[in-house]
Amino acid sequence: MKRFKQIVNDVKERVANHNTAGITPLLWQFICYPPKIPLRLHQEQLLAQATRFSVKVDDPYFTNSELTINGFKWGEGKTRILISHGWGSKAADFTELINALLEIPDLEIIAHDAPANGSSDGDLSNLLLFVNAIKAVIVEAAAPDIAIGHSFGAMANVVALHDLGINPKLLISIAPFILLQENFIKNMTALDVPVEAQQAFLDDFKARYGIYPSSYNMPDLYRFDASLNHWLAYDDNDMMLPDAYLQSFLKEHPSIRTKNFSGAGHERIIKLPEVIADVVGEVKSIVK
């Protein structure tokens, strides 16, 4: 977290001094560096119960090296659950949910720390690294019956599962990312980064990846049909993800079952007892 705060302060200083020419490299760090928060005791205790494994993911975007991605398994049941965390998060942030799921018989729960998040290798990260890590974990651990994702992890789940041709028995998305470019712009605007400097960053993104980040949006990435059993939890007052984006997406996919946990908060929603109870109920409907 210290490094992220320093990056934010550096951006603010450049903006305050009207020195934003050539700020693009710093904006890459601001956009792509996931903040890291240390494990709490109860999270350490959960990880101590896990069987650990690791997979390798190539990083051609930032480090030009092979990253070690750390994974965790609980249980040896016949119903396999994959859990994917969000940006600046880690597998252990699902501790309350995982503990609740472990009370259900005959489950195997699999989670991992995404590239540059938690205990896994990496410096900066992006959606493609998140997706490739999920793919590598699935190849290592086998296809999930149930996939759960929060925020950035929910978007990455959608891409990875479709790419691998996997239609889970149940997909659970909690406060999913919808529009990536709009999130980038929102974050830069919050630091008063001038519009021309923002556009320079977006143009550099296109120069690197061949497309603008606007191509990474849930309406285009979501290619499942109405037969998918998909349950989505959200907060209509989510300060990070404007509800209008989500509602526009849901209008195009009326088969997705939804529940609004108003006021839950973007990060806190995965720890909310009411959300956990509903997720447990959804899972039990599959394993009964």
Rosetta silent file (secondary structure, phi, psi, omega in degrees, C-alpha in Angstrom):
SEQUENCE: MKRFKQIVNDVKERVANHNTAGITPLLWQFICYPPKIPLRLHQEQLLAQATRFSVKVDDPYFTNSELTINGFKWGEGKTRILISHGWGSKAADFTELINALLEIPDLEIIAHDAPANGSSDGDLSNLLLFVNAIKAVIVEAAAPDIAIGHSFGAMANVVALHDLGINPKLLISIAPFILLQENFIKNMTALDVPVEAQQAFLDDFKARYGIYPSSYNMPDLYRFDASLNHWLAYDDNDMMLPDAYLQSFLKEHPSIRTKNFSGAGHERIIKLPEVIADVVGEVKSIVK
SCORE:     score description
SCORE:     0.000 S_00000001
   1 L     0.000  -32.212 -179.702    0.000    0.000    0.000 S_00000001
   2 H   -59.987  -42.391 -179.090    2.933    2.346    0.695 S_00000001
   3 H   -65.722  -41.740 -179.692    4.059    2.175   -2.914 S_00000001
   4 H   -62.525  -41.575  178.106    0.574    2.846   -4.237 S_00000001
   5 H   -61.726  -37.105  178.384    0.226    5.869   -1.971 S_00000001
   6 H   -66.991  -40.113  177.033    3.559    7.141   -3.266 S_00000001
   7 H   -60.578  -46.063  178.994    2.400    6.699   -6.872 S_00000001
   8 H   -59.907  -44.912  179.720   -0.781    8.647   -6.092 S_00000001
   9 H   -64.011  -37.214  178.704    1.218   11.412   -4.418 S_00000001
  10 H   -65.090  -41.460  177.600    3.590   11.584   -7.392 S_00000001
  11 H   -63.528  -46.474 -179.966    0.655   11.986   -9.792 S_00000001
  12 H   -59.316  -40.418 -179.140   -0.900   14.678   -7.595 S_00000001
  13 H   -65.794  -42.554  178.924    2.394   16.559   -7.410 S_00000001
  14 H   -63.021  -41.286  179.863    2.843   16.509  -11.186 S_00000001
  15 H   -65.809  -45.322 -178.551   -0.717   17.749  -11.655 S_00000001
  16 H   -62.277  -32.385 -179.186   -0.358   20.486   -9.023 S_00000001
  17 L   -91.196    7.363 -178.842    2.839   21.711  -10.681 S_00000001
  18 L    53.959   39.931 -177.623    1.220   21.636  -14.144 S_00000001
  19 L  -118.579   61.073 -175.922    3.942   19.187  -15.138 S_00000001
  20 L  -101.579    0.762  173.424    1.919   16.500  -16.885 S_00000001
  21 L   -65.814  128.824 -179.748    3.905   16.332  -20.119 S_00000001
  22 L    75.252   20.480 -178.443    5.390   12.852  -20.229 S_00000001
  23 L   -83.064   -5.354 -175.083    3.281   11.638  -17.304 S_00000001
  24 H   -54.104  -46.852  178.636    2.123    8.517  -19.179 S_00000001
  25 H   -57.365  -37.394  178.402    4.673    6.103  -17.586 S_00000001
  26 H   -69.223  -35.574  177.842    3.548    7.241  -14.147 S_00000001
  27 H   -67.529  -32.437  174.232   -0.098    6.774  -15.131 S_00000001
  28 H   -59.263  -43.043  177.906    0.680    3.194  -16.149 S_00000001
  29 H   -65.366  -42.687 -179.587    1.847    2.588  -12.590 S_00000001
  30 H   -61.060  -43.031 -177.228   -1.200    4.355  -11.162 S_00000001
  31 H   -77.214  -37.766 -167.351   -3.613    2.324  -13.277 S_00000001
  32 H  -107.754    0.389  176.934   -1.857   -1.052  -13.211 S_00000001
  33 L   -92.932  115.879  179.513   -0.279   -1.303   -9.752 S_00000001
  34 L   -81.012  124.330  176.491   -2.572   -3.281   -7.421 S_00000001
  35 L   -59.125  145.645 -178.390   -2.422   -2.034   -3.812 S_00000001
  36 L  -119.137  128.611  179.084   -1.305   -4.713   -1.367 S_00000001
  37 L  -118.258  129.436 -176.530   -2.731   -5.113    2.132 S_00000001
  38 L   -60.128  156.556  176.446   -1.102   -7.575    4.578 S_00000001
  39 L   -66.432  144.568  170.600   -2.885  -10.701    5.741 S_00000001
  40 L   -92.618  164.684 -174.590   -4.879  -10.560    8.956 S_00000001
  41 H   -57.072  -45.798 -177.752   -4.598  -13.328   11.556 S_00000001
  42 H   -67.094  -26.671  175.837   -7.866  -15.045   10.622 S_00000001
  43 H   -73.390  -41.182  176.137   -6.798  -15.007    6.972 S_00000001
  44 H   -60.006  -39.316 -179.672   -3.441  -16.570    7.838 S_00000001
  45 H   -65.421  -38.457  177.450   -5.282  -19.268    9.768 S_00000001
  46 H   -65.353  -45.808 -179.392   -7.450  -20.089    6.757 S_00000001
  47 H   -63.925  -30.337  178.909   -4.444  -20.322    4.429 S_00000001
  48 H   -65.559  -22.858  179.469   -2.701  -22.588    6.940 S_00000001
  49 L   -86.152   -9.613 -172.626   -5.519  -25.100    6.408 S_00000001
  50 L   -85.867  153.393  165.214   -5.117  -25.073    2.627 S_00000001
  51 E   -87.514  125.029 -174.915   -3.237  -27.375    0.306 S_00000001
  52 E   -95.451  148.574  174.204   -0.966  -25.087   -1.656 S_00000001
  53 E  -148.169  170.514  177.608   -0.059  -25.302   -5.325 S_00000001
  54 E  -143.394  153.038  175.430    1.420  -23.013   -7.939 S_00000001
  55 E  -132.241  165.636 -179.732    1.117  -22.418  -11.672 S_00000001
  56 E  -110.700  139.543  177.672    3.147  -20.399  -14.162 S_00000001
  57 E  -135.203  129.541  176.962    1.862  -17.479  -16.230 S_00000001
  58 E   -73.156  139.772  176.182    3.822  -15.542  -18.845 S_00000001
  59 E  -120.464   88.467  178.037    3.926  -11.765  -18.393 S_00000001
  60 L   -85.076    0.957 -171.718    4.787  -10.155  -21.750 S_00000001
  61 L   -95.774  -36.905 -172.571    3.275   -6.831  -20.652 S_00000001
  62 L  -127.797  -52.669 -175.938    5.351   -5.596  -17.727 S_00000001
  63 L   -97.787  -15.056 -175.297    8.126   -7.914  -16.459 S_00000001
  64 L    51.583   46.129 -179.541    8.723   -9.968  -19.623 S_00000001
  65 E  -146.756  174.841  176.823    9.138  -13.007  -17.406 S_00000001
  66 E   -93.276  127.922 -176.593    7.292  -16.074  -16.167 S_00000001
  67 E  -100.168  142.359  172.358    5.317  -15.435  -12.997 S_00000001
  68 E   -92.476  122.421 -178.945    4.603  -17.919  -10.223 S_00000001
  69 E  -107.263  123.787 -176.449    0.952  -17.790   -9.217 S_00000001
  70 E   -91.198  130.205 -179.349    0.115  -19.188   -5.797 S_00000001
  71 E  -121.779  165.545 -174.973   -3.048  -21.207   -5.353 S_00000001
  72 E  -141.878  139.419  177.664   -4.924  -22.756   -2.454 S_00000001
  73 E  -127.317  140.903  173.505   -7.290  -25.726   -2.106 S_00000001
  74 E  -129.154  131.041  177.376   -9.658  -26.679    0.683 S_00000001
  75 L    83.259  165.343 -179.703  -11.551  -29.970    0.767 S_00000001
  76 L  -134.932   30.056 -176.897  -11.575  -32.937   -1.598 S_00000001
  77 L   -74.474  175.445 -175.637  -15.227  -33.132   -2.547 S_00000001
  78 L   -85.679  -17.157  177.006  -16.720  -33.893   -5.934 S_00000001
  79 E   -98.088  118.515 -172.795  -18.194  -30.405   -6.460 S_00000001
  80 E  -101.287  129.510  178.745  -15.424  -27.994   -7.389 S_00000001
  81 E  -116.041  128.368  174.898  -15.699  -24.246   -6.710 S_00000001
  82 E  -104.328  129.983  178.980  -13.355  -21.683   -8.258 S_00000001
  83 E  -119.327  128.141 -178.560  -13.069  -18.297   -6.518 S_00000001
  84 E  -121.645  121.929 -176.669  -11.479  -15.287   -8.252 S_00000001
  85 L   -83.273  173.832 -177.877  -10.712  -12.116   -6.301 S_00000001
  86 L   -94.958 -169.802 -176.876  -10.787   -8.510   -7.456 S_00000001
  87 L   -68.711  135.310  178.829   -8.195   -5.791   -8.084 S_00000001
  88 L    64.970   31.172 -176.201   -5.774   -5.135   -5.241 S_00000001
  89 L  -127.263 -161.399 -178.888   -7.138   -8.128   -3.382 S_00000001
  90 L  -167.516  164.764 -178.288   -6.165  -11.736   -2.655 S_00000001
  91 H   -56.436  -39.721 -175.412   -7.674  -15.175   -2.117 S_00000001
  92 H   -66.777  -14.217  177.121   -7.689  -14.714    1.657 S_00000001
  93 H   -68.957  -11.510  175.145  -10.051  -11.747    1.366 S_00000001
  94 H   -94.606   17.133 -174.207  -12.764  -14.380    0.843 S_00000001
  95 H   -51.183  -48.633 -177.987  -12.019  -15.924    4.257 S_00000001
  96 H   -61.945  -41.468  179.052  -15.532  -15.398    5.641 S_00000001
  97 H   -68.579  -45.052 -178.933  -17.146  -16.843    2.516 S_00000001
  98 H   -61.592  -43.520  177.978  -14.730  -19.768    2.268 S_00000001
  99 H   -59.576  -38.902  178.300  -15.280  -20.681    5.921 S_00000001
 100 H   -67.700  -40.627  179.635  -19.038  -20.672    5.315 S_00000001
 101 H   -67.258  -31.869 -179.225  -18.683  -22.818    2.193 S_00000001
 102 L   -66.214  -13.969  176.229  -16.491  -25.320    4.036 S_00000001
 103 L   -79.548  -11.023  177.369  -19.511  -26.195    6.164 S_00000001
 104 L   -87.393  127.338 -178.850  -21.151  -27.664    3.048 S_00000001
 105 L   -66.062  153.287  167.835  -20.214  -31.346    2.589 S_00000001
 106 L    65.112   38.836  175.782  -18.409  -32.723   -0.451 S_00000001
 107 E  -112.931  152.048  163.968  -16.859  -29.522   -1.817 S_00000001
 108 E  -121.612  122.681 -177.915  -13.426  -28.674   -3.160 S_00000001
 109 E  -109.570  129.046 -176.683  -12.722  -24.931   -3.027 S_00000001
 110 E  -124.954  130.144  176.675   -9.950  -23.470   -5.172 S_00000001
 111 E  -142.723  166.338 -179.688   -8.644  -19.916   -5.036 S_00000001
 112 E  -152.997  163.478  171.118   -5.460  -18.118   -6.020 S_00000001
 113 L   -94.701  121.657 -177.799   -3.665  -14.801   -5.782 S_00000001
 114 L   -66.276  163.426  178.411   -3.728  -13.123   -9.209 S_00000001
 115 L   -51.954  130.959  179.172   -0.526  -11.772  -10.826 S_00000001
 116 L    68.534   12.384  177.352    0.970   -8.901   -8.780 S_00000001
 117 L  -120.953  148.331  177.360   -1.662   -9.460   -6.100 S_00000001
 118 L    56.594 -129.851 -176.311   -1.292  -11.087   -2.704 S_00000001
 119 L   -92.342   -1.842 -176.227    1.586  -13.561   -2.534 S_00000001
 120 L   -80.595  158.363  178.701    1.934  -14.111   -6.299 S_00000001
 121 L   -65.492  161.734  174.354    4.747  -12.805   -8.490 S_00000001
 122 L   124.886  158.565  179.305    4.424   -9.642  -10.528 S_00000001
 123 L  -113.978  -62.897  173.721    4.744   -5.900  -10.320 S_00000001
 124 L  -107.753  164.166 -178.829    1.941   -4.437  -12.427 S_00000001
 125 L  -143.601  171.201  176.958   -1.115   -6.324  -13.646 S_00000001
 126 L  -157.597  178.792 -176.416   -3.994   -6.172  -16.108 S_00000001
 127 H   -61.600  -40.358 -177.374   -7.119   -8.041  -17.168 S_00000001
 128 H   -64.527  -37.354  176.247   -5.251  -10.388  -19.500 S_00000001
 129 H   -67.172  -40.392  175.389   -2.911  -11.489  -16.711 S_00000001
 130 H   -58.550  -46.843 -178.369   -5.914  -12.070  -14.435 S_00000001
 131 H   -63.113  -46.590 -177.357   -7.575  -14.140  -17.169 S_00000001
 132 H   -66.521  -30.945  175.529   -4.470  -16.186  -17.951 S_00000001
 133 H   -66.742  -43.140  177.792   -3.948  -16.950  -14.273 S_00000001
 134 H   -61.666  -43.119  178.145   -7.511  -18.273  -14.003 S_00000001
 135 H   -59.740  -44.799 -178.942   -6.969  -20.404  -17.102 S_00000001
 136 H   -63.756  -39.590  178.255   -3.740  -21.823  -15.667 S_00000001
 137 H   -65.130  -41.686  178.954   -5.439  -22.634  -12.365 S_00000001
 138 H   -64.676  -42.581  177.977   -8.295  -24.390  -14.169 S_00000001
 139 H   -61.065  -39.249  179.798   -5.864  -26.431  -16.268 S_00000001
 140 H   -71.369  -41.623 -169.509   -4.036  -27.426  -13.080 S_00000001
 141 H  -106.329   -5.773 -177.619   -7.095  -28.152  -10.944 S_00000001
 142 L    86.996  162.819 -173.756   -9.737  -29.144  -13.563 S_00000001
 143 L   -65.916  139.381  179.528  -12.887  -27.324  -14.650 S_00000001
 144 L   -80.014  149.030  170.022  -15.054  -25.858  -11.895 S_00000001
 145 L   -80.957  -33.229 -179.050  -18.679  -26.792  -11.347 S_00000001
 146 E  -131.993  134.556  176.982  -19.231  -23.397   -9.736 S_00000001
 147 E  -122.482  131.072  179.435  -17.295  -20.173  -10.372 S_00000001
 148 E  -122.065  131.086  178.698  -17.425  -17.177   -8.045 S_00000001
 149 E  -139.134  145.551  177.643  -15.832  -13.828   -8.872 S_00000001
 150 E  -117.334  132.052  171.182  -15.720  -10.408   -7.278 S_00000001
 151 L    57.361 -119.932  179.731  -15.192   -7.122   -9.145 S_00000001
 152 H   -60.782  -34.496  178.763  -12.266   -7.486  -11.581 S_00000001
 153 H   -66.775  -30.488  176.956  -12.252  -11.218  -10.869 S_00000001
 154 H   -67.485  -41.629  176.406  -15.868  -11.501  -12.004 S_00000001
 155 H   -65.046  -43.471 -179.907  -14.970   -9.956  -15.363 S_00000001
 156 H   -64.039  -37.650  176.652  -11.893  -12.189  -15.644 S_00000001
 157 H   -58.021  -46.393 -178.057  -13.997  -15.277  -14.863 S_00000001
 158 H   -57.951  -44.222 -178.810  -16.348  -14.497  -17.739 S_00000001
 159 H   -69.270  -48.538 -175.962  -13.464  -14.237  -20.207 S_00000001
 160 H   -63.612  -45.396 -178.827  -11.514  -17.264  -18.953 S_00000001
 161 H   -63.450  -42.822  178.709  -14.505  -19.598  -18.778 S_00000001
 162 H   -65.120  -44.103 -179.322  -15.675  -18.664  -22.262 S_00000001
 163 H   -59.659  -34.436 -178.797  -12.175  -19.006  -23.723 S_00000001
 164 L   -89.768   -0.545  179.162  -11.905  -22.512  -22.255 S_00000001
 165 L    69.528   32.018 -177.570  -15.401  -23.476  -23.387 S_00000001
 166 L  -103.891  124.122  171.909  -16.610  -24.053  -19.820 S_00000001
 167 L  -109.769   97.530 -177.187  -20.255  -23.536  -18.883 S_00000001
 168 L   -66.086  160.071  175.831  -20.338  -23.954  -15.107 S_00000001
 169 L   -65.529  -26.905  179.644  -23.410  -25.272  -13.338 S_00000001
 170 E  -152.254  129.683  172.558  -23.481  -21.939  -11.517 S_00000001
 171 E  -114.330  126.209  177.618  -21.724  -18.622  -12.087 S_00000001
 172 E  -116.115  122.214  178.067  -21.780  -16.109   -9.241 S_00000001
 173 E  -116.675  127.082 -178.604  -20.668  -12.541   -9.926 S_00000001
 174 E  -116.619  118.517 -178.349  -20.350  -10.094   -7.037 S_00000001
 175 L    45.090   58.172 -174.260  -20.088   -6.375   -7.875 S_00000001
 176 L   -71.419  146.782  170.410  -18.616   -7.161  -11.312 S_00000001
 177 L   -64.061  143.237  179.746  -16.548   -4.730  -13.359 S_00000001
 178 L  -118.187  -54.007 -176.491  -18.519   -3.560  -16.393 S_00000001
 179 E  -123.726  111.057 -173.960  -16.592   -0.862  -18.305 S_00000001
 180 H   -71.218  -47.126 -176.550  -12.804   -0.863  -17.967 S_00000001
 181 H   -63.006  -40.426  179.256  -11.957    2.359  -19.817 S_00000001
 182 H   -62.012  -34.044  177.019  -14.554    4.334  -17.904 S_00000001
 183 H   -67.696  -41.939  176.722  -12.977    3.107  -14.678 S_00000001
 184 H   -57.760  -48.991 -177.801   -9.541    4.246  -15.850 S_00000001
 185 H   -62.400  -42.655  179.308  -10.917    7.683  -16.732 S_00000001
 186 H   -58.808  -44.736 -178.507  -12.789    7.935  -13.418 S_00000001
 187 H   -66.797  -40.733  178.985   -9.608    7.167  -11.461 S_00000001
 188 H   -68.865  -39.692  178.885   -7.488    9.644  -13.423 S_00000001
 189 H   -63.120  -35.033  179.807  -10.165   12.321  -13.174 S_00000001
 190 H   -61.658  -24.158  177.245  -10.280   11.836   -9.399 S_00000001
 191 L  -101.003   11.899  177.792   -6.654   13.038   -9.309 S_00000001
 192 L    62.945   28.922  175.091   -7.415   15.944  -11.666 S_00000001
 193 L   -66.152  126.563 -177.811   -5.259   14.508  -14.444 S_00000001
 194 L   -57.969  149.962 -177.262   -5.880   16.763  -17.482 S_00000001
 195 H   -56.692  -40.464 -178.511   -7.988   15.332  -20.280 S_00000001
 196 H   -66.396  -33.393  176.979   -5.108   15.538  -22.761 S_00000001
 197 H   -71.320  -36.557  175.563   -2.860   13.545  -20.409 S_00000001
 198 H   -62.708  -44.072 -179.271   -5.618   10.967  -19.977 S_00000001
 199 H   -65.362  -36.251  177.451   -5.963   10.668  -23.744 S_00000001
 200 H   -61.710  -39.701  176.532   -2.200   10.260  -24.103 S_00000001
 201 H   -64.135  -46.518 -179.620   -2.386    7.301  -21.706 S_00000001
 202 H   -62.608  -38.408  177.622   -5.302    5.752  -23.618 S_00000001
 203 H   -65.715  -38.286  177.930   -3.441    6.235  -26.909 S_00000001
 204 H   -67.437  -35.784  174.910   -0.362    4.564  -25.417 S_00000001
 205 H   -58.409  -47.382  179.519   -2.579    1.682  -24.275 S_00000001
 206 H   -63.877  -38.307  179.293   -3.755    1.244  -27.867 S_00000001
 207 H   -62.957  -35.187 -179.155   -0.182    1.431  -29.142 S_00000001
 208 H   -78.729  -43.371 -170.233    0.808   -1.396  -26.798 S_00000001
 209 H  -107.942   -7.393  177.659   -2.218   -3.673  -27.117 S_00000001
 210 L    85.616   -7.743  178.604   -3.668   -2.754  -30.503 S_00000001
 211 L  -143.731  158.020  173.767   -7.023   -1.714  -29.023 S_00000001
 212 L   -78.391  156.353  178.405   -8.318    0.889  -26.606 S_00000001
 213 H   -62.125  -13.937  176.825   -9.353   -0.292  -23.126 S_00000001
 214 H   -62.619  -19.230  177.637  -12.937    0.432  -24.172 S_00000001
 215 H   -72.755  -20.722  178.882  -12.816   -2.967  -25.911 S_00000001
 216 L   -92.983   78.155  179.370  -12.542   -4.602  -22.500 S_00000001
 217 E  -135.117  145.993 -173.469  -16.125   -4.168  -21.401 S_00000001
 218 H   -58.152  -38.834  179.400  -18.572   -6.706  -20.066 S_00000001
 219 H   -57.114  -33.682  178.741  -21.222   -6.167  -22.774 S_00000001
 220 H   -88.089  -33.159 -176.385  -18.721   -7.336  -25.410 S_00000001
 221 H   -77.659  -26.340 -176.169  -16.861   -9.897  -23.276 S_00000001
 222 L   -81.638  110.899 -175.549  -19.995  -11.683  -22.030 S_00000001
 223 L  -124.658   20.875  175.158  -20.857  -14.347  -24.590 S_00000001
 224 L   -83.330  152.008  178.072  -22.898  -16.824  -22.571 S_00000001
 225 L   -95.674 -175.410 -173.103  -26.490  -17.493  -23.543 S_00000001
 226 L   -69.331   -9.996 -179.471  -29.597  -17.567  -21.372 S_00000001
 227 L   -75.758  -16.681 -179.950  -29.041  -21.203  -20.411 S_00000001
 228 L   -69.702  131.131  175.467  -26.231  -20.252  -18.012 S_00000001
 229 L   -81.201   98.025 -172.126  -27.281  -20.297  -14.361 S_00000001
 230 E  -124.554  121.359  176.952  -25.876  -16.894  -13.373 S_00000001
 231 E  -114.085  132.922 -173.627  -26.551  -15.118  -10.082 S_00000001
 232 E  -128.550  126.574  176.523  -25.272  -11.571   -9.604 S_00000001
 233 E  -107.044  139.570 -178.078  -25.028   -9.555   -6.384 S_00000001
 234 E  -150.901  170.169  175.514  -24.528   -5.797   -6.494 S_00000001
 235 L  -123.701  116.379 -176.948  -24.844   -2.545   -4.583 S_00000001
 236 L   -68.576   -8.695  175.508  -26.794    0.163   -6.380 S_00000001
 237 L  -108.875   18.981  179.942  -24.793    2.733   -4.399 S_00000001
 238 L   -57.364  119.868 -176.882  -21.412    1.215   -5.298 S_00000001
 239 L   -76.046  -19.123 -178.236  -19.009    4.158   -5.427 S_00000001
 240 L   -91.832  -31.082 -175.180  -16.533    2.322   -7.670 S_00000001
 241 L  -125.771  100.212 -177.893  -18.913    0.901  -10.257 S_00000001
 242 L   -53.436  131.438 -175.395  -21.743    3.203  -11.361 S_00000001
 243 H   -62.410  -28.817 -179.595  -25.047    1.358  -11.231 S_00000001
 244 H   -60.539  -36.675  178.141  -26.110    2.748  -14.611 S_00000001
 245 H   -63.095  -46.259 -178.807  -23.376    0.687  -16.304 S_00000001
 246 H   -64.417  -45.212 -177.436  -24.570   -2.489  -14.610 S_00000001
 247 H   -63.806  -35.810  176.517  -28.250   -1.890  -15.318 S_00000001
 248 H   -63.274  -41.442  177.735  -27.516   -1.291  -18.994 S_00000001
 249 H   -65.526  -46.152 -177.661  -25.677   -4.624  -19.125 S_00000001
 250 H   -64.262  -31.400  178.317  -28.411   -6.475  -17.240 S_00000001
 251 H   -60.772  -31.787  179.305  -31.064   -5.116  -19.599 S_00000001
 252 H   -82.811  -12.495 -177.299  -29.326   -7.029  -22.391 S_00000001
 253 L  -134.573   69.612 -175.591  -29.158  -10.211  -20.287 S_00000001
 254 L   -66.129  -13.226  179.680  -32.488  -10.605  -18.477 S_00000001
 255 L   -74.990  -16.457  179.079  -31.750  -14.256  -17.684 S_00000001
 256 L   -72.613  123.684  177.330  -29.162  -13.208  -15.071 S_00000001
 257 E   -81.387  137.183 -174.209  -30.716  -13.408  -11.620 S_00000001
 258 E  -131.477  157.877  171.222  -29.804  -10.428   -9.452 S_00000001
 259 E  -145.961  131.395 -178.637  -30.034   -9.157   -5.904 S_00000001
 260 E   -94.031  122.687  174.740  -29.304   -5.636   -4.726 S_00000001
 261 L  -109.465   74.405 -172.220  -27.444   -5.238   -1.427 S_00000001
 262 L   -60.715  128.833  179.183  -27.789   -1.481   -1.245 S_00000001
 263 L    85.738    3.077 -177.460  -25.095    0.211    0.803 S_00000001
 264 L   -64.878  -36.101 -176.991  -22.929   -2.905    1.095 S_00000001
 265 L    92.357  142.911 -173.341  -19.873   -1.198   -0.389 S_00000001
 266 L   -62.239  -44.159 -178.834  -17.677   -2.450   -3.208 S_00000001
 267 L   -83.351  -38.989 -174.757  -15.028   -4.114   -1.056 S_00000001
 268 H   -73.288  -17.661 -171.821  -17.186   -5.051    1.929 S_00000001
 269 H   -59.839  -32.193 -179.071  -19.857   -6.799   -0.116 S_00000001
 270 H   -75.885  -11.668  178.969  -17.984  -10.131   -0.155 S_00000001
 271 H  -103.311   -7.884 -176.300  -17.856  -10.079    3.656 S_00000001
 272 L   -66.352  125.818 -178.077  -21.477   -9.089    4.221 S_00000001
 273 H   -54.802  -37.612 -179.633  -23.308  -11.875    6.120 S_00000001
 274 H   -65.873  -38.321  177.791  -26.406  -11.473    3.946 S_00000001
 275 H   -67.616  -46.576  179.762  -24.365  -11.906    0.762 S_00000001
 276 H   -58.774  -42.837  179.397  -22.507  -14.898    2.171 S_00000001
 277 H   -61.548  -41.022  179.455  -25.799  -16.514    3.199 S_00000001
 278 H   -69.226  -40.019  177.212  -27.217  -16.076   -0.295 S_00000001
 279 H   -62.122  -45.135  177.675  -24.064  -17.419   -1.951 S_00000001
 280 H   -58.644  -42.280  178.003  -24.172  -20.451    0.341 S_00000001
 281 H   -62.351  -41.696  177.612  -27.817  -20.945   -0.596 S_00000001
 282 H   -62.893  -43.014  179.917  -27.012  -20.772   -4.306 S_00000001
 283 H   -64.834  -43.819  179.745  -24.199  -23.304   -3.889 S_00000001
 284 H   -60.969  -30.785  179.407  -26.406  -25.662   -1.870 S_00000001
 285 H   -67.053  -20.729  179.597  -28.971  -25.596   -4.676 S_00000001
 286 H   -91.401  -37.409 -172.987  -26.327  -27.127   -6.931 S_00000001
 287 H   -92.848   -3.932 -176.519  -24.815  -29.708   -4.569 S_00000001
 288 L   -62.695    0.000    0.000  -28.066  -30.954   -2.999 S_00000001
